[in-house]
Amino acid sequence: MFPQVINAQEEIEKSGLDDLIIKLDHIAYRVKKGEGEKAMAELANLVPYKEYKTFKVASMNAITSAIKLHDTLPVIVVSEGLSEDSVVEKYVKKYGGRIHHLAYLVNDIDKVVEIQRKRGVEFTTPVIIGSEEEGIKQIFTVPTETANHIIEYIQRFGDFDGFFTPSNIGELMKSTERLGEA
């Protein structure tokens, strides 16, 4: 029916990504400065989400909060800038408040990135952010051409159950500066 979609599906299957990408992990929004709590309240008014974790990202002048529906995925993540020079606020000024990225849980991020690079996928940083010792590794793709979608690949290790560490969330945000968001 849609030849390009069928070709993409066949290519993904041949690459081995089918066995490496597990499920949608979280959906991340970026909203205007001062509207993070309002955005979370709007979502919680529609679905019984509860506040899960909040991080102040001092290096990026931003705050990021996660809300959860029971113990299920995906988690909803809302980031807002705390100043005009925040990468989050600059993104919102350029694109408006909206979904910034979709994150997919993977079982071998190094292999996923290797396969995707061979397929021509570009990332916002040359290296994967985080480490097995920290309990988490993450990386963003550059936005897609037609819909400006960013995909994040994420892998957790051991008993780490969070979505970020204070250092890697700042590094992830910083990695988007080259996209003209900052």
Secondary structure, 3 states (H helix, E strand, C coil): CCHHHHHHHHHHHHHCHHHCEEEEEEEEEEECCCCHHHHHHHHHHHCCEEEEEEEEEHHHCEEEEEEEECCEEEEEEEEEECCCCCHHHHHHHHHCCEEEEEEEEECCHHHHHHHHHHCCCCECCCCCEEECCCCEEEEEECCCCCCCCEEEEEEECCCCCCCCCHHHHHHHHHHCHHHCCC
